[in-house]
């Protein structure tokens, strides 16, 4: 039988440890705001400031709490320190030479909003139409043990900002950020929307490893001749075999071929084109500069790209579990701060999910979540644990009578005036 009083304490302590790492070096008002927002987001599972304020259970009016949180979001100026603390304390330990860094963009649509700052046109991937909202860029690292997506870079921007240049420029900002933090460690994995010479040029200049899905109209250089990639692929039917089990449990028999190529814009750079049959009528084409000394290269590149679906799960979780598209703040700085805090909170869940199978606390959280079909698949591997952990935090913290105030550091006492002796 679970002791919920103890679980409440353990959950709050886990939040306190995480907040202390993120708030290192911050002034007390910024640190208190950070703790309140992260705790309120975790307990309420919502981006509504009123629900976050109710979760804090403060002894002042709800209106005053909402106003304080709103002012804190709009005036938050510790973003760089927050990002650095998050990378230094939470992420450096999981990124190494073999870590997969998934790069993808998305959107936040606000079809019924008109007064938000910097509202611009975005392509809504769920409806396939143009709507009002904000584009976002996320870079997630897959954890080494359970392959859970942990955000390492998260940015929301507007095309109407005065310093906005282009969408590729925003991507380069994210790529340069992870290059500065992790160097050449990791394999950058990108969808076919990034199949452009400017991205290849970036990776060649920085000597970084990448896997990019290729478009059908891409021209490649093969044995000294430039030809369309589809004409080249038609000559190969697949030398290697692989069985892949998708998210729905369906087993796909894949045939894979690997072709050494070069790009016309970069004739001196050796690349590999991997052709994967078995995912639809047309083959999946992958371009990479990964290197292996044996025949496992084609299978390795294929498996690396197939893990890219994890970032799609991450986006879905962020929007469904925390209702991120349903935020009600207006200023662009407040929206940016809110989405950054939500991403870092998901990072905490990712770090906890990596302890699944080893930590009693995580095992108790999974037990509290009461999953209908369990948390492991047929191969006894953990599924996407974020929903289970988030539901468990929600269930436990809802039973707490008090908010998070008792875990905040006390206000320092004022210095008493010294007596003067004559």
Buried (B, 14 or more C-beta within 10 A) or exposed (E): EEEBEEBBBBBBEBBBEBBBBBBBEBEEEBBBBBBBBBBBBBBBBBBBBBBBBBBBBBEEEEEEBBEBBBEBBBBBEBEEBBBBBBBBBBBEEBBEEEBBBBBBBBBBBBEEEEEBBBBBEBBBEEEEEEBBBBBBBBBBBBBBBBBBBBBBBBBBBBBEEEEBEEBEEBBBBBBEBBBEBBEEBBBBBBBBBBBBEEBBBBBBEBEBBBBBBBBEEBEBBBEEEEEEBBEBBEEBEBEBEBEBEEEEEEEBEBBBBBBEBBBEEBEEBEBBBBBBBBBEEEBBBBBBBBEEEEEEBBBBBBEBBBBBEBBBBBBBBBBEBBBBBEBEBBBBBBBBBBBBBBBBBBBBBBBBBBBBBEEEBBEBBBEBBEBEEEBBEEEEEBBBBBBBBBBBBBBBBEEBEEBBBEBBEEEEEEEEEEEEEE
